[in-house]
Amino acid sequence: MSGIYIHIPFCKQACHYCDFHFSTSMRKKDEMVLALAKEIAMRKNEFELLDSARSDNTIETIYFGGGTPSVLTNEEINFLISEVYKNYDVAANPEITLEANPDDLSAERILELSKSPINRLSIGIQSFYEEDLKMMNRAHNSAEAIKCLQEATKYFDNISLDLIYGIPGMSDEMWKQNIETALSFGILHISSYALTVEPKTALSKLIQTGKIAEPQDEAASNHFMILVETLEKNGFIHYELSNFGKENYFSKNNSAYWLGKKYIGIGPSAHSYDGEKRGWNVANNSLYLKSIQNNELPLETEILTISDRYNEYIMTGLRTIWGVSLERIENEFGLEYFNYLKKQSEKFLNDDLLLIENNILKPTPKGKFLTDGIASDLFYLNLED
């Protein structure tokens, strides 16, 4: 097994663009922490194999996501980590990541975290411009973003920083400055995403009422090209569509997802995968708590068909530097899928959007920004399973 993801479903306030599961009420936080610990214990045998010595059963990563995990106290975080160690075989030096917002990372808090088992911070900066943070309704301001990085880099070597591009009104020069500011702190990993308008979010409503301009694809595409060029010049490896890391600083947790390793998702809305089926917990705090209190897992599952597994491999493979192995397609999925992929990819090969290198199908620099759209054209939807 690869890792455990723990979803902390609380935030101080709702970012306008976010459609993840969370609550801005902290009323049930204590109860939730105990329920998360109980689910960790309830699922300890879930991925056990007949050969218990197999490395599949070893936890290599623990990841606190959300929501905003940094709303938990250090004592609560350490308690949940100890529950993982109590119930699972954990690797000698696991990657333990805490997603955190700058407003939670005071100098005192960072020092405390540096003495905890947490060895990687993923900090949600998003932008260093005050107007962007206000437009997105972020809980922190620009000064807090700068201050937390000044402090965090004193104690943590392994820091990832989130940035958002394609923000309405953000010029190319402003975007370049955002990147340069991040680099000035010696950050070794950057995750960067285009501002996306999700249905039923505050951002969607603000755009519909004309209060905020709609993000433009052309601006986002330009920002993406600037991002890739700037980070690669500074020694970063573009190892996944939205992720850039110096050598030895790739996210082990996220890489495991893209490489199809097993993981357990703990908490409301968290997803799990065991190689054959995918599961997800109910995205409702009250229902989650009630189920756990009744010693029931609030979990739905689906067995993945061969088409599901093929499509997932296409999507994740094309997004990463590891690409899609044509040999694996033929051996694991069969000649019918192999021939289909060859046929469907022809137009993208001819348009210099895809290339085949060492029997690996991957996007060209020109095709990277279009990866998700290309992948959807390579999906197989009509095979009998």
Disulfide bonds with the S-S distance in Angstrom:
none
